[in-house]
Amino acid sequence: MSLIRILLAILIPPLGVFLTVGIRGAFWLNILLTILGYIPGIVHAVWIIAKHDQ
């Protein structure tokens, strides 16, 4: 499942974060980062997914 979330995080970063943590602060932060720049949104999304899969 984490592989699917990582692939979704690369395509649509907020969706990957939403599937991992739901609607919390990390989700809203990821939306902001994705709006400001696509790459920061991807990095944050992958970091959140990796942090929660440990």
Secondary structure, 3 states (H helix, E strand, C coil): CHHHHHHHHHHCHHHHHHHHHCCCHHHHHHHHHHHHCHHHHHHHHHHHHHHHCC
